[in-house]
Amino acid sequence: MSPADKQPTELVEELQNRLDGNPKLAEAFAALTPGRQREYNFHIAQAKQAKTRESRIDKCVPKILAGLGFRELDDDGKAKLSAKMKAKKKAAGDGPVLLSGGNPQIPKGDGPEPVNAYLDAMPGWKQGVGRELDALIERVVPEVRRAVRWNSPFYGVEGRGWFASYHCFDRYIKVTFLKGSQLDPEPPESSKDPDARYAHIYKGAEIDVSAFEGWMRQAAAIDGWDGF
């Protein structure tokens, strides 16, 4: 039995054929964890045309042979990412790097200082919205806790976890209510997370103060997310 025959995942036909015809590749693929195998298989299977699936396999082969997962970077990938981040840092000068969507890259930390650093670095119109949100939350929840994780400000209540967060995207700011499914009414945007709900604030749009105050007040009064 070849290494490829031992795979627990039912592989897409083109990938299975490639493994059957290349023992070295089959051995390297068999050495990957089941999770990594599934990631490669899923990525390849998502292509609708056989030609595209073959092309994806071609691009994955070097990483499989190197023992890397689909989402891992090889040395060349790491070098390119490092160069890209250095270029962004140079463009930012002494200020924080702005990631995709103009979202500030702020080191994780607890308390108002990292959140203030995030607010100071928000670009253009987004900064005004961020400051308004921060002030609104403090007004409604005077005992609010603040932190920055994953380049996003988080707001919580001691002993209850975290109830809200926000993040910059190109055309809007996404406000996340971590237990939004329990709010009445629910914030308008759904999520793959069954608990979370979102509200988007676009350039030029005024914040619906009444709605956001209601959501924040409700969210702070229930048990929130205790993810960190």
BELQUI-V894094 format. One record per run of one state. SS is the DSSP state (helix for helix, strand for strand, loop for the rest). FROM is the first residue (numbers start at 0). LEN is the number of residues. If there is no record, write none. Layout:
ss:SS from:FROM len:LEN
ss:SS from:FROM len:LEN
//
This chain:
ss:loop from:0 len:2
ss:helix from:2 len:4
ss:loop from:6 len:6
ss:helix from:12 len:8
ss:loop from:20 len:2
ss:helix from:22 len:9
ss:loop from:31 len:2
ss:helix from:33 len:12
ss:loop from:45 len:4
ss:helix from:49 len:16
ss:loop from:65 len:9
ss:helix from:74 len:18
ss:loop from:92 len:5
ss:strand from:97 len:1
ss:loop from:98 len:1
ss:helix from:99 len:3
ss:loop from:102 len:1
ss:strand from:103 len:1
ss:loop from:104 len:4
ss:strand from:108 len:2
ss:loop from:110 len:1
ss:helix from:111 len:10
ss:loop from:121 len:3
ss:helix from:124 len:16
ss:loop from:140 len:4
ss:strand from:144 len:5
ss:loop from:149 len:2
ss:strand from:151 len:6
ss:loop from:157 len:3
ss:strand from:160 len:8
ss:loop from:168 len:3
ss:strand from:171 len:6
ss:loop from:177 len:2
ss:helix from:179 len:3
ss:loop from:182 len:6
ss:strand from:188 len:1
ss:loop from:189 len:7
ss:strand from:196 len:6
ss:loop from:202 len:6
ss:helix from:208 len:13
ss:loop from:221 len:3
ss:strand from:224 len:1
ss:loop from:225 len:3
//
